[in-house]
Amino acid sequence: AKNRVSVFQYYSNTGWAVSARVSSGWKHTYKLNITETRSAGLYSCAYYTGKPGSFVQSQESNRITIKVKDPPPGPTLSVDPPSGVVSEGHPLLITCTAPGDASQPRFHFYQDGAKIVPEDVGSEITTAGPRTSPTTVSVLNIPRVDTNSTGEYTCRYEEKQSGRWILSTRSQAVTVTLKDPPPQPVLSMDPPSGQVHEGFPLLITCTAPGDAGEWRFHFYKDGAKIVPGDAGSEIGTMEPGTSSRNVSVLSIPRAGPNSAGEFTCGYEENVSGRWVPSPRSRPANVTV
């Protein structure tokens, strides 16, 4: 037909324009993807009939006003431990807090830009609205951190507005890194040879490197942890004065046949309220 519509043209007062060719019909719908506030403005359309080289343009349609609302404000992201430095095997909590006026938000967490699916990373996501606070909170819980838990974390939330879910801007990023385990302790003996006569004393000393604030020491014999004060053991653990807080001494006042074996030691270091174990020391052999 001579008057068949061939092209629809859309305009805005910002200089934007787009054409859409059609093969038939007098109606066309263009889906406008609103990605930023500058998409706001006055929009209109027109159509062309005829063939290329002899198009006839219609009058411009009425103009409609499109207003673009800013996305919901970004949430706040926090991490426990606050430093973001966590020891392998320890828990990690990442909390996303939406502003107080957010209405029934749905939360999303991201690691290095990729959306987190809790089942895939061994984590759990829980959402709660504190009774005493207008904010709504979602917590990403990783019970046991490993090398896959490191990276840059962010979060967002969706808020329902006029029947549609509107995505907020992203939170600030927090970085999670693994803390190296405490360094290996050094085990020494008196007598240094490890050969002791029955009935004579034996001292086994465990020394932790560095000058960190707080340790807990453990001694092991043939792989089993030594518990001072066990029946018949006559084993005591003592920590010297404040000048040597990184040293613990296992004292066996009277060595006997049961004192022979392979001894090792380890310690735990208090890191932000959590006890982080060191590797075991090199073994030392005692013969009686």
FIDREN-974346 format. One line per 3 residues: number of its first residue (from 1); their letters; for each residue x, y, z of C-alpha. Coordinates in steps of 0.25 Angstrom, whole numbers, plus 5000, padded with zeros to 4 digits. Example, Ala and Ser with C-alpha at 12.3 -4.5 7.8 and 13.67 -1.06 7.14 Angstrom:
2
1 = AS = 5049:4982:5031 | 5055:4996:5029
This chain:
288
1 = AKN = 5000:5000:5000 | 5005:5014:4997 | 5003:5019:5011
4 = RVS = 5009:5008:5018 | 5017:5012:5030 | 5032:5009:5028
7 = VFQ = 5039:5016:5039 | 5036:5021:5053 | 5045:5032:5059
10 = YYS = 5046:5035:5074 | 5052:5048:5079 | 5056:5055:5092
13 = NTG = 5059:5069:5095 | 5073:5065:5099 | 5077:5062:5085
16 = WAV = 5074:5047:5086 | 5067:5041:5074 | 5065:5026:5069
19 = SAR = 5059:5020:5057 | 5052:5007:5056 | 5048:5001:5043
22 = VSS = 5035:4993:5042 | 5030:4983:5031 | 5015:4985:5034
25 = GWK = 5005:4991:5044 | 5003:5005:5049 | 5007:5003:5063
28 = HTY = 5021:5002:5069 | 5026:5001:5083 | 5040:5005:5087
31 = KLN = 5046:5000:5100 | 5054:5011:5106 | 5065:5006:5115
34 = ITE = 5067:5017:5127 | 5081:5016:5132 | 5084:5030:5137
37 = TRS = 5077:5042:5142 | 5080:5050:5129 | 5070:5040:5122
40 = AGL = 5060:5050:5127 | 5053:5059:5117 | 5042:5062:5107
43 = YSC = 5040:5050:5097 | 5032:5050:5084 | 5031:5042:5072
46 = AYY = 5027:5042:5057 | 5026:5032:5046 | 5030:5032:5031
49 = TGK = 5022:5026:5020 | 5027:5022:5006 | 5040:5016:5001
52 = PGS = 5054:5020:5003 | 5057:5032:4995 | 5042:5037:4995
55 = FVQ = 5039:5036:5010 | 5028:5045:5015 | 5029:5050:5030
58 = SQE = 5017:5051:5039 | 5015:5062:5048 | 5022:5061:5061
61 = SNR = 5013:5055:5072 | 5010:5061:5086 | 5021:5061:5096
64 = ITI = 5022:5053:5108 | 5030:5056:5120 | 5039:5045:5126
67 = KVK = 5045:5048:5140 | 5056:5039:5145 | 5057:5037:5160
70 = DPP = 5070:5034:5167 | 5072:5020:5171 | 5071:5016:5185
73 = PGP = 5083:5021:5193 | 5094:5011:5195 | 5095:5002:5207
76 = TLS = 5106:5002:5218 | 5115:4989:5218 | 5123:4985:5230
79 = VDP = 5131:4973:5233 | 5135:4965:5246 | 5146:4965:5249
82 = PSG = 5147:4980:5245 | 5161:4979:5239 | 5156:4969:5229
85 = VVS = 5168:4961:5232 | 5163:4947:5237 | 5170:4934:5240
88 = EGH = 5167:4921:5231 | 5156:4913:5238 | 5151:4924:5246
91 = PLL = 5137:4931:5244 | 5134:4943:5236 | 5122:4952:5236
94 = ITC = 5119:4963:5226 | 5107:4972:5229 | 5099:4980:5219
97 = TAP = 5090:4991:5225 | 5080:4998:5217 | 5075:5012:5221
100 = GDA = 5064:5014:5230 | 5054:5018:5220 | 5056:5005:5211
103 = SQP = 5043:4998:5209 | 5044:4982:5210 | 5058:4982:5203
106 = RFH = 5064:4970:5197 | 5079:4968:5198 | 5090:4964:5189
109 = FYQ = 5104:4961:5193 | 5116:4961:5183 | 5130:4956:5183
112 = DGA = 5140:4962:5173 | 5127:4967:5165 | 5120:4954:5164
115 = KIV = 5107:4952:5171 | 5109:4942:5183 | 5100:4929:5183
118 = PED = 5101:4925:5197 | 5100:4910:5194 | 5112:4911:5185
121 = VGS = 5122:4917:5195 | 5118:4910:5208 | 5112:4922:5213
124 = EIT = 5099:4927:5219 | 5091:4939:5217 | 5081:4944:5227
127 = TAG = 5072:4956:5228 | 5067:4963:5240 | 5060:4976:5244
130 = PRT = 5064:4980:5258 | 5053:4984:5267 | 5060:4996:5273
133 = SPT = 5065:5001:5259 | 5058:5006:5247 | 5069:5000:5238
136 = TVS = 5068:4986:5232 | 5080:4977:5232 | 5085:4965:5224
139 = VLN = 5097:4957:5229 | 5106:4948:5220 | 5112:4938:5229
142 = IPR = 5124:4929:5225 | 5126:4920:5237 | 5140:4915:5232
145 = VDT = 5148:4924:5224 | 5158:4918:5213 | 5166:4923:5201
148 = NST = 5153:4925:5193 | 5147:4935:5203 | 5157:4946:5200
151 = GEY = 5154:4957:5191 | 5146:4970:5190 | 5132:4970:5195
154 = TCR = 5120:4979:5192 | 5105:4979:5194 | 5092:4985:5189
157 = YEE = 5078:4984:5192 | 5065:4985:5184 | 5053:4993:5188
160 = KQS = 5039:4991:5183 | 5033:5004:5177 | 5020:5005:5170
163 = GRW = 5020:4990:5168 | 5034:4989:5163 | 5047:4985:5169
166 = ILS = 5057:4996:5168 | 5072:4993:5171 | 5080:5002:5180
169 = TRS = 5094:5007:5177 | 5106:4998:5182 | 5111:5000:5196
172 = QAV = 5126:5003:5198 | 5135:4991:5197 | 5142:4984:5208
175 = TVT = 5154:4975:5205 | 5156:4961:5212 | 5170:4955:5213
178 = LKD = 5175:4943:5220 | 5184:4945:5232 | 5197:4936:5231
181 = PPP = 5197:4926:5243 | 5206:4930:5254 | 5221:4925:5252
184 = QPV = 5226:4912:5256 | 5231:4911:5271 | 5245:4906:5275
187 = LSM = 5246:4894:5284 | 5259:4892:5292 | 5263:4883:5304
190 = DPP = 5271:4882:5316 | 5279:4873:5315 | 5281:4877:5301
193 = SGQ = 5284:4863:5296 | 5270:4858:5300 | 5277:4847:5308
196 = VHE = 5273:4847:5323 | 5276:4838:5334 | 5264:4832:5341
199 = GFP = 5260:4840:5353 | 5267:4853:5348 | 5260:4865:5344
202 = LLI = 5256:4869:5329 | 5252:4883:5324 | 5246:4884:5311
205 = TCT = 5245:4899:5306 | 5235:4904:5295 | 5239:4918:5290
208 = APG = 5229:4926:5281 | 5236:4936:5271 | 5233:4951:5273
211 = DAG = 5227:4959:5284 | 5212:4958:5281 | 5203:4961:5293
214 = EWR = 5197:4948:5298 | 5200:4933:5296 | 5195:4919:5300
217 = FHF = 5205:4908:5299 | 5202:4893:5297 | 5212:4882:5298
220 = YKD = 5211:4868:5291 | 5217:4854:5294 | 5216:4844:5282
223 = GAK = 5205:4853:5276 | 5196:4853:5288 | 5194:4866:5296
226 = IVP = 5200:4867:5310 | 5190:4871:5321 | 5198:4876:5333
229 = GDA = 5193:4869:5346 | 5189:4856:5340 | 5190:4845:5350
232 = GSE = 5204:4840:5351 | 5209:4850:5341 | 5217:4859:5350
235 = IGT = 5217:4869:5339 | 5215:4884:5341 | 5215:4895:5331
238 = MEP = 5220:4909:5335 | 5222:4922:5329 | 5234:4930:5333
241 = GTS = 5233:4945:5337 | 5228:4956:5328 | 5242:4958:5321
244 = SRN = 5240:4944:5315 | 5225:4943:5312 | 5227:4936:5299
247 = VSV = 5233:4924:5306 | 5227:4912:5313 | 5234:4901:5320
250 = LSI = 5230:4887:5322 | 5236:4882:5335 | 5238:4867:5338
253 = PRA = 5244:4867:5352 | 5248:4852:5351 | 5249:4845:5338
256 = GPN = 5244:4831:5337 | 5242:4821:5326 | 5229:4828:5322
259 = SAG = 5236:4841:5320 | 5243:4835:5307 | 5237:4839:5294
262 = EFT = 5236:4849:5283 | 5232:4863:5288 | 5226:4875:5280
265 = CGY = 5220:4888:5284 | 5210:4899:5278 | 5204:4911:5283
268 = EEN = 5191:4920:5280 | 5192:4935:5278 | 5181:4944:5282
271 = VSG = 5177:4952:5270 | 5165:4961:5271 | 5159:4952:5282
274 = RWV = 5161:4939:5274 | 5171:4929:5277 | 5179:4925:5265
277 = PSP = 5188:4913:5266 | 5202:4912:5261 | 5209:4900:5253
280 = RSR = 5215:4890:5262 | 5230:4891:5266 | 5240:4882:5260
283 = PAN = 5241:4869:5269 | 5251:4866:5279 | 5254:4852:5284
286 = VTV = 5255:4848:5299 | 5262:4835:5303 | 5263:4831:5318
